[in-house]
Amino acid sequence: MEIRVVSGSWFSRLLSKMREQPDLRQQIGELMEEAAAEAGGEEGGTGLDRQERALIANVLRLRGITADDVMIPRADIVAMRADVTLDQAIDQIRREGHSRMPVFGEHLDDILGMVHIKDVVGYTGRPEAFSLRAILRRPLMVAPQIPVLDLLLQMRQRRTHLALVIDEYGGVDGLVTIEDLVETIVGDIDDEHDEIEGPLMIDRDDGAVDLNARLPVEDFTTRFGDFLTEEEKEADLDTVGGLVFTLAGRVPTRGEIISHPAGIEFLILDADARRIRRLRARRIAPESS
């Protein structure tokens, strides 16, 4: 996905104000009016476009989401031993396809630092013996409970792309990359070159419907009726995945069932730590008011 940079000044202010101001909706409204006024003063300015509105909606959903919710779990962390040779380091980087890796000593909880691919490759052809410890960078270490927006701001301030999530005993719980955080914000925004494989909506014999999470909300409501609440309409949700994310307040896990009060049940068929991919929707009895 190509990430288009949008009105950097107001978007940065959005992140900062979400941390500092308790009255979120008022602050967002002021920022949107400010951005619209700025754009309207420019030749051909039209205010916030669809992608910018979607960014704001996605950031709003991140309130209450922590590093623990979006991290790569410990079991899936790819790390490098500190005693590897130059050839071994290059082979591992080529095999895994990561530009940055944590480096450990005796075990994964013994984190010594992190290494960048360009520092490893920079040793090629040099006369001195390779030492991974000599090129280690200091990693950012955070608690699982840190809000995602605070973590994103810390990573930007530190100019680091990798953070390790550490538990209360000093053990490694997981890993977060800045790419993960950016994808969490822009993940529901379709790039014009993105191709969606297969149909977005498939009818089942039992009356349920299997969905790609990127199915537009308008298409879904055409099939299931206009059931969205006023608050959901104001959130300007673009996809069914974004709707279910909002209902759950987090990224639900595969096999989990999320229900809408209007009488629609969503079964999560496929999801990872950062986004919902496929769902199954069916009509159920609406919740009594």
N, C-alpha and C positions, 0 to 999 in steps of 0.2 A: 504494500500500500504506500502510495506517495502521500506524505503529510504536508499539506499546504500551510504555510505560516499565515496566521490571521491577525490583523490589527494588534500587534504585540503589546502596545501600551495598555489598552483597556483590558486585554486578557491577563496580563501580569497583575494589574490592579485587582482583577476579579479574584485571582488566587489569594492575594494578600488580604483583601477585605473579608474573604470567607473565613480566614483565621482570626481576624481581629474584631469583627462586628457580630453581635448576637442576632441582630435583625437581618437575617440573610435575604429574605425576599425583597425588602425595601432597598437594600444595597444593590441587589442584582437589577432591580427596576431602574435605579438611578444610573447604573453603568450602561444598561441597554439604551436608555434615553440619551446618555452622553455620547455613546458610540454612534447612534443614529444621527445625532446632530452633527457630529464630526464628519461623518460620511456624506450627509446631506449637503454640507457646505462645499464639498468638492464637486468638480464638474463630472456629471454622470453618476454622482453618489446615490446609492439606494438604501443606505442603512445596512443593518445586519442581514447577511444572506443566509441560505439554509444551513450551510456548513457551520457558520458562526453561531447560529441559534442552537444547532445540535451540540456544538462544543459546550455551550453554557449549560444545556440540559444535562449533558454527561457529567460535567463538573459538579452540578447540584447533586447528582446521585452519589457522588463520592463521599459526601458527608456521612460520617459514621463508619466508612470503610477503612480498615487498618492494613498494615503491612502483612499481618497474619492471613488476611483474606486474599491477597494477590500474590504472595511469594511462591517461588518454586520450592517445593518441599525438600527437606534434607535428602531424602532417598533419591531425588532426581538431580541433585547438584553435581555438576562436572567440575572437578578440581584437579590440581596438578601437585604432585609430590615435589618437595623442595630439592631432592637429591637427583633429579633427572639430568641427563646429558642434553646438550644442545640439540642433537638429532632427535632424541626422544621428545623434547619439548615441541619441536617443529612438527613432528609426526602427530602428536596429540592435538595440537592446534588445527592442523589440516584435517584430521579425522573428525573432530568434534564440531568444527565450524564456528567456534566462538572467538571473538577478538580479545576478550578479557576472561581471566579465570582466577578463582581464589587459589592460594598456594598454602599447603599444610605441611607440618612436620611429621610426627608419628601417627597422627590420626586427624580426622576432619575437624575435631574440636580444637586442635592445635593450629589455629590459623596464623600464618606468619605475615601474610599480606596478599596482594593480588598482582598479577602480571598482565601486561599489555602485549599483544602480538608484535607491535612494531619494535618494542624493546628487545624481544627475543630475536627477531629477524635482524636487528641491528648488530647482533654479535657475529653474524655470518661473515667469515673472511677475516675476522680480527685475530691477532696473534695470541692474545692472552687467553687463559683457560676460562671456559664458560662457568659462570656462577649465577644461578637463578636468584639466590638471596641478594645479590648485589643490585638487581634491577627491580626489586619488589617495590610496589607502591602501597601506601597506607589505605586500607579499605575503610569505608564508612560502616560502623556497626550500630544497629538500632534495636530497640525493643519491639516485640511483636505487636504491641498495642499502639504504636505510633500511627496517627492518622496519615492516610496516603498523601493528602495535600501537603502536610508538614514535611513528609519524607521527600516529596518531589521538590519542594523549595530548598531543603537541605542539600539535596544532590546537585541542584543548580548552583547553589552558593559555593559548594565544595568543588564544583566542576568534576564530579565523579559520576560514572555511569553504572556503578555497581555498589550495592549495599548488602551486608550480611545481617540477617535477623538472628539475634542472640537471646537465649532464654535466661531466666533468673539465675541459673547456675553457671552461666558462661558457655554453655553448649550452643552449637549452631543449629538453629531451627529451620532456616531456609535462606533464600537468596532473592533479591529483587534487583532488576535492571531498570534503568531509566526508560528503555524501550518498552518494558512491560507497563510502566506507569503511563507513558504516552499512549500506548495502545488501549489502555483502560479508558482514557479520555476520548480518543478518536475512533475507537474500535467499531462503533456503530455508524460511522460516516463512510459512505461508499465513495471510492474513488472512481472517476469516470472510466478508468481502464480496468477496473476489477471485473472479473468474470465470475458469475455465480454458477456453479456446476449443478445440473439437474433442475427439476421443477421446484418452485418455491412452496407449492401447496399440493398435497396428494390426498385424495379422499380414500378412506378406509371403509371396508364392508360393515364395520360395527358402528359407523356414524361419526367416528372421530376423524380428525384431519392431521396429517403429519406436515410439519412446517419447517422451512429454513428460517432460522432466527432473524434473517435479514429481510423477511417479507415485510413490505410497507404496512404500517398500521391501517392506512386507508383501505388497502386490499382486504385486510383481515376483517375490518368492521363492515365492509360490503357483504362479506359472507356471514358474519355472526351478529350483525346489527350494531347500531350506534350505542354501545354500552359504556363508553368511557365516562368517567366522572369529570366535572368541571376542572378539578385540579390536574387530572391527567391530560386534559386538552390544553390547559395553560402551559404544561411542561413541554409541549411541542415535541412529543415523542415521534420518532421516525419509523422505528422497527418494532416488530413483536418482541424481539429479544430485549430491546430497551424497555418495553412495557413490563415484561416479566422481571427484569432486573429491578425496576422501580417498585414493583409489588413486593419483592423479597427483601429489598434493601441491601442486596449483595448479589454476588454471582452464585446461583444455586448449583448444587452438585447433581451429577447424573443419577437418575432414578427418583429425584425429589419431585414432589407435586406442589405446585403453587396455584392457589385458587383466587379468582377474582370475585368480589362480592356480588357482581351481576349474574353469577352462575356459569362461569367458564373455568374449567380446570386445565392447567398446563402441566404435562408430564415432561420432565427434562430428559431427552434422549441422548444428547451429547453436549458436553461442556468441559472446559478446562478451567484453570485458575483465573483466567482473565475474561472469558466471554462465554455466552451461551451460543451453541451452534445449531442444534436441532431440537424441536419440541413436538409434542402431540397435544392437540387441543380438543376438548369435548364439552358439550353442554351438560350442566348439572343443575340441581335445584338452587336458585339464588338464595343468598343469606337473608334471613328475616330481619326487618328493620326494627 
